[in-house]
Amino acid sequence: MKYQPFSRTLIATALVLTVSGVQAASQAPVAGENGMVVTAQHLATHVGVDVLKAGGNAVDAAVAVGYALAVVYPAAGNLGGGGFMTVQLADGRKTFLDFREKAPLAATADMYLDKAGNVVEGLSAKGHLAVGVPGTVSGMELALSKYGTLKRAQVIAPAIKLAENGFALEQGDIDLLHTATGEFEKDKDLRAIFLHNGQPLQVGQKLVQKDLAKTLKEISAKGSDGFYKGWVAKALVDSSQAGKGIITQADLDKYKTRELAPIECDYRGYHVVSAPPPSSGGVVICQIMNILEGYPMADLGYHSAQGLHYQIEAMRHAYVDRNSYLGDPDFVKNPIEHLLDKNYATKLRDAIEPNKAGDSQAIKPGVAPHEGNNTTHYSIVDKWLVDLAVLQIS
């Protein structure tokens, strides 16, 4: 994880992220007087800091970082995917932008099943049929137009430069790219970009993405229309159709970012503002903290065996509920009030044995899921305390 303070004084610490299966080491707190940018890629971090230094607010910086990550962090940064943005403004207003991918209009409930009703392995995860309608550009454009202060061209310019001129790869970049070498080899377009003479890229070599630069320039000039209409949209639809996907121009025309109220909760005097469904993050975080609030965590000590036991068990219960009850509010009635009720947390706490690990299989229904490396989070705060607590791109 890369930290970049704007100056000194404001103390901020970042979550330890798991990237490419390697857990980042904990670092000492970093100070900054006029802002803070935390991302998983150092070049994207510097892009965000430069925007803050140029007078932009945290939303301006977040949009600039989002486009930059599409270039320098291809495992999760994207133009063809989606994400969430949680925003707290300096005047106290809070909002949440949902710009995750959506199912194409032609999607059906059994599209990933064979004639016998069995799941076809890999069909929902790889190939054109697995692709949702992209939301990233829509989300970034709404955020910038409604809550940003700078011009689109200014915040996208760094990403265009990184794509057109390329950037020197460091070991972390290489480690991430090498996880997908097998996939790159199967596709001629991917081979041309992410391999060098058919071989994996190495430290010090440049990753140049001319076509991505062209797309970014079109977005810079035309906003959402530069992606969801015109030649970029046609190329996207043509590619989908050629690969037996189902995305059409009608899907792109219909896509809209939605704005929702964040999840809020309190923990030992701290007020938490986080992501609501369709993200499960805010509910899970608040539920975990509600359970832990009943334990003397400070007395147990940071990373103590007993403290970690309670944390793990609280997470175990919260993730079972996450897998069982939470979904897209367009299709599912999420029992948020019940899940975040302090009395419910007490019942869960009573079910935790203080000296014995729980069994996820026995806590019905559900088992904590495995999360891959195709999602990244970044956080930004500016001198006006326009704080993007979490921005998730996947």
PEJORA-V320733 format. One record per pair of residues at least 24 apart in sequence whose C-alpha atoms are under 10 Angstrom apart, sorted by the first residue. I is the first residue (numbers start at 1). J is the second residue. Records with the same first field share a line. If there is no record, write none. Layout:
I: J / J
This chain:
1: 25 / 26 / 27 / 38 / 39 / 40 / 41 / 42 / 45 / 172 / 378
2: 27 / 37 / 38 / 39 / 40 / 41 / 42 / 43 / 44 / 45 / 46 / 378
3: 27 / 29 / 30 / 31 / 36 / 37 / 38 / 39 / 40 / 41 / 42 / 45 / 46
4: 30 / 31 / 32 / 35 / 36 / 37 / 38 / 39 / 42 / 45 / 46 / 48 / 49
5: 30 / 31 / 32 / 33 / 34 / 35 / 36 / 37 / 38 / 45 / 46 / 49 / 381
6: 31 / 32 / 33 / 34 / 35 / 36 / 37 / 46 / 48 / 49 / 50 / 52 / 53 / 381 / 382 / 383
7: 31 / 32 / 33 / 34 / 35 / 36
8: 32 / 33 / 34 / 35 / 36
9: 33 / 34 / 35
10: 34 / 35 / 36 / 381 / 383
11: 35 / 36
12: 36 / 37 / 38 / 381
13: 38
14: 38 / 39 / 378 / 379
15: 377 / 378 / 379
17: 373 / 376 / 377
18: 371 / 372 / 373 / 375 / 376
19: 75 / 172 / 175 / 176 / 372 / 373 / 374 / 375 / 376
20: 75 / 172 / 173 / 175 / 176 / 177 / 178 / 179 / 372 / 373 / 374
21: 176 / 371 / 372 / 373
22: 175 / 373
32: 381 / 382 / 383
33: 382 / 383
34: 381 / 382 / 383 / 384 / 385
35: 380 / 381 / 382 / 383 / 384 / 385 / 386 / 387
36: 379 / 380 / 381 / 382 / 383 / 387
37: 61 / 62 / 65 / 378 / 379 / 380 / 381 / 382 / 388
38: 65 / 377 / 378 / 379 / 380 / 381
39: 65 / 66 / 69 / 376 / 377 / 378 / 379 / 380 / 391
40: 69 / 72 / 73 / 172 / 376 / 377 / 378
41: 65 / 68 / 69 / 72 / 73 / 172 / 173 / 376 / 378
42: 69 / 72 / 73 / 170
43: 68 / 69 / 71 / 72 / 73 / 158 / 159 / 162 / 167
44: 68 / 69 / 70 / 71 / 72 / 73 / 158 / 159 / 162 / 378
45: 69 / 378 / 379 / 380
46: 158
47: 155 / 156 / 157 / 158 / 159
48: 155 / 158 / 380
49: 380 / 382
50: 155 / 158
51: 150 / 154 / 155 / 158
52: 380 / 381 / 382 / 383
53: 382
54: 150 / 154
55: 149 / 150 / 382 / 383
56: 148 / 149 / 150 / 151 / 154 / 155 / 382 / 383
57: 89 / 147 / 148 / 149 / 150 / 380 / 381 / 382 / 383 / 384 / 385 / 386 / 387
58: 87 / 88 / 89 / 147 / 148 / 149 / 379 / 380 / 381 / 382 / 383 / 384 / 385 / 386 / 387 / 388
59: 85 / 87 / 88 / 89 / 140 / 143 / 144 / 145 / 146 / 147 / 148 / 149 / 150 / 380 / 381 / 382 / 386 / 387 / 388
60: 140 / 143 / 144 / 145 / 147 / 148 / 149 / 150 / 151 / 152 / 154 / 155 / 156
61: 144 / 148 / 150 / 155 / 379 / 380 / 381 / 382 / 388
62: 140 / 143 / 144 / 148 / 155 / 378 / 379 / 380 / 381 / 388 / 391
63: 136 / 137 / 139 / 140 / 141 / 142 / 143 / 144 / 148 / 152 / 155 / 156
64: 140 / 144 / 152 / 153 / 154 / 155 / 156 / 157 / 158 / 159
65: 155 / 156 / 158 / 159 / 378 / 380
66: 136 / 137 / 140 / 155 / 156 / 159 / 378 / 391 / 392 / 393
67: 136 / 137 / 140 / 155 / 156 / 157 / 158 / 159 / 160 / 216
68: 155 / 156 / 157 / 158 / 159 / 160 / 161 / 162 / 163
69: 159 / 162 / 376 / 393
70: 136 / 159 / 163 / 212 / 216 / 393
71: 158 / 159 / 160 / 161 / 162 / 163 / 164 / 166 / 167 / 207 / 208 / 209 / 212 / 213 / 216
72: 159 / 162 / 163 / 166 / 167 / 168 / 169 / 173 / 207 / 208 / 209
73: 173 / 176 / 177 / 374 / 376
74: 173 / 176 / 177 / 194 / 374 / 394
75: 173 / 176 / 177 / 179 / 180 / 373 / 374 / 375 / 376 / 394
76: 373 / 374 / 375 / 376 / 377 / 392 / 393 / 394
77: 136 / 374 / 375 / 376 / 377 / 392 / 393 / 394
78: 134 / 135 / 136 / 137 / 393 / 394
79: 134 / 135 / 136 / 137 / 138 / 140 / 212 / 215 / 216 / 227 / 393 / 394
80: 131 / 132 / 133 / 134 / 135 / 136 / 137 / 227 / 236 / 394
81: 131 / 132 / 133 / 134 / 135 / 136 / 137 / 393 / 394
82: 132 / 133 / 134 / 135 / 136 / 137 / 138 / 139 / 140 / 257 / 375 / 392 / 393 / 394
83: 134 / 135 / 136 / 137 / 139 / 140 / 279 / 375 / 376 / 377 / 391 / 392 / 393 / 394
84: 135 / 136 / 139 / 140 / 257 / 259 / 275 / 276 / 278 / 279 / 377 / 390 / 391 / 392 / 393 / 394
85: 139 / 140 / 143 / 259 / 262 / 274 / 275 / 377 / 378 / 379 / 388 / 389 / 390 / 391 / 392 / 393
86: 259 / 260 / 261 / 262 / 263 / 273 / 274 / 275 / 276 / 379 / 387 / 388 / 389 / 390 / 391 / 392
87: 143 / 147 / 262 / 273 / 274 / 275 / 380 / 381 / 386 / 387 / 388 / 389 / 390 / 391
88: 262 / 273 / 274 / 381 / 385 / 386 / 387 / 388 / 389
89: 147 / 384 / 385 / 386 / 387 / 388
90: 382 / 383 / 384 / 385 / 386 / 387
91: 384 / 385 / 386
92: 385 / 386
93: 386
94: 260 / 261 / 262 / 263 / 264 / 273 / 274 / 386 / 387 / 388
95: 259 / 260 / 261 / 262 / 263 / 273 / 274 / 275 / 388
96: 143 / 258 / 259 / 260 / 261 / 262 / 263 / 273 / 274 / 275 / 276 / 388 / 390 / 391
97: 139 / 140 / 142 / 143 / 257 / 258 / 259 / 260 / 261 / 262 / 275 / 276 / 391
98: 135 / 136 / 138 / 139 / 256 / 257 / 258 / 259 / 260 / 275 / 276 / 277 / 278 / 279 / 392
99: 134 / 135 / 136 / 137 / 138 / 139 / 140 / 142 / 255 / 256 / 257 / 258 / 259 / 392 / 393
100: 132 / 133 / 134 / 135 / 136 / 138 / 139 / 256 / 257 / 258 / 278 / 279 / 392 / 393 / 394
101: 131 / 132 / 133 / 134 / 135 / 136 / 255 / 257 / 394
102: 131 / 132 / 133 / 134 / 135 / 251 / 255 / 256
103: 130 / 131 / 132 / 133 / 134 / 246 / 247 / 251
104: 129 / 131 / 132 / 133 / 134 / 245 / 246 / 247 / 248 / 250 / 251 / 252 / 254 / 255
105: 133 / 246 / 247 / 248 / 250 / 251 / 254
106: 245 / 246 / 247 / 248 / 251
107: 132 / 245 / 246 / 247
126: 183
127: 240 / 243 / 244 / 245
128: 239 / 240 / 241 / 242 / 243 / 244 / 245 / 246 / 247
129: 240 / 241 / 243 / 244 / 245 / 246 / 247
130: 245 / 246
131: 240 / 245 / 246 / 247
132: 245 / 246 / 247 / 251
133: 236 / 246 / 247 / 248 / 251 / 252 / 254 / 255
134: 227 / 228 / 247 / 251 / 252 / 255
135: 228 / 252 / 255 / 256 / 257
136: 224 / 257 / 393 / 394
137: 216 / 219 / 223 / 224 / 225 / 226 / 227 / 228 / 257
138: 223 / 224 / 225 / 227 / 228 / 255 / 256 / 257 / 258
139: 224 / 256 / 257 / 258 / 259
140: 223 / 224 / 257
141: 219 / 223 / 224 / 257
142: 223 / 224 / 256 / 257 / 258 / 259
143: 257 / 259
145: 223
147: 386
151: 220
152: 219 / 220 / 221 / 222 / 223
153: 216 / 217 / 219 / 220 / 221 / 222 / 223
154: 220
155: 220
156: 216 / 217 / 219 / 220 / 221
157: 213 / 216 / 217 / 220
159: 212 / 213 / 216 / 217
160: 209 / 210 / 212 / 213 / 214 / 215 / 216 / 217 / 220
161: 208 / 209 / 210 / 213 / 216
162: 207 / 208 / 209 / 210 / 212 / 213
163: 207 / 208 / 209 / 210 / 211 / 212 / 213 / 214 / 216
164: 207 / 208 / 209 / 210 / 211 / 212 / 213 / 214 / 216
165: 206 / 207 / 208 / 209 / 210 / 213
166: 205 / 206 / 207 / 208 / 209 / 210 / 213
167: 204 / 205 / 206 / 207 / 208 / 209
168: 202 / 203 / 204 / 205 / 206 / 207 / 208
169: 201 / 202 / 203 / 204 / 205 / 206 / 207
170: 202 / 203 / 204 / 205 / 206
171: 202 / 203 / 204
172: 203
173: 201 / 202 / 203 / 207
174: 200 / 201 / 202 / 203 / 204 / 205
175: 201 / 202 / 203
176: 373
177: 201 / 202
178: 202
179: 373
225: 252 / 253
227: 252
228: 252 / 253 / 254 / 255
229: 253
263: 336 / 340
264: 340
265: 289 / 290 / 340
266: 290 / 293
267: 292 / 293
268: 292 / 293
272: 389
273: 388 / 389 / 390
274: 388 / 389 / 390 / 391
275: 389 / 390 / 391 / 392
276: 326 / 327 / 328 / 329 / 334 / 336
277: 326 / 327 / 328 / 329 / 330 / 332 / 334 / 336
278: 326 / 327 / 328 / 329 / 330 / 331 / 332 / 334
279: 322 / 326 / 327 / 328 / 329 / 392
280: 319 / 321 / 322 / 323 / 325 / 326 / 327 / 328
281: 319 / 322 / 390
282: 390
283: 318 / 319 / 321 / 322 / 326 / 336 / 337 / 339 / 340
284: 314 / 315 / 317 / 318 / 319 / 320 / 321 / 322 / 326 / 339 / 340
285: 314 / 315 / 318 / 319 / 340
286: 318 / 339 / 340 / 341 / 345
287: 314 / 315 / 317 / 318 / 319 / 321 / 322 / 336 / 339 / 340 / 341 / 342 / 344 / 345 / 348
288: 312 / 313 / 314 / 315 / 316 / 317 / 318 / 319 / 340 / 345 / 348
289: 314 / 315 / 318 / 340 / 345
290: 314 / 339 / 340 / 341 / 342 / 343 / 344 / 345 / 346 / 348 / 349
291: 315 / 317 / 318 / 340 / 342 / 343 / 344 / 345 / 346 / 347 / 348 / 349 / 350 / 352
292: 345 / 346 / 349
293: 342 / 345 / 346 / 349
294: 342 / 345 / 346 / 349 / 350
295: 349
306: 354 / 355
307: 354
309: 352 / 353 / 354 / 355 / 356 / 357 / 358
310: 349 / 352 / 353 / 354 / 355 / 357
312: 357 / 358
313: 348 / 349 / 351 / 352 / 353 / 354 / 356 / 357 / 358 / 359 / 360
314: 345 / 348 / 349 / 352 / 358
315: 368
316: 352 / 357 / 358 / 359 / 360 / 363 / 366 / 367 / 368
317: 345 / 348 / 349 / 351 / 352 / 358 / 360 / 363 / 364 / 365 / 366 / 367 / 368
318: 345 / 348 / 368
319: 360 / 366 / 367 / 368 / 369
320: 360 / 361 / 363 / 364 / 365 / 366 / 367 / 368 / 369
321: 363 / 364 / 365 / 366 / 367 / 368
322: 365 / 366 / 367 / 368 / 369
323: 365 / 366 / 367 / 368 / 369
324: 364 / 365 / 366 / 367
325: 365 / 366
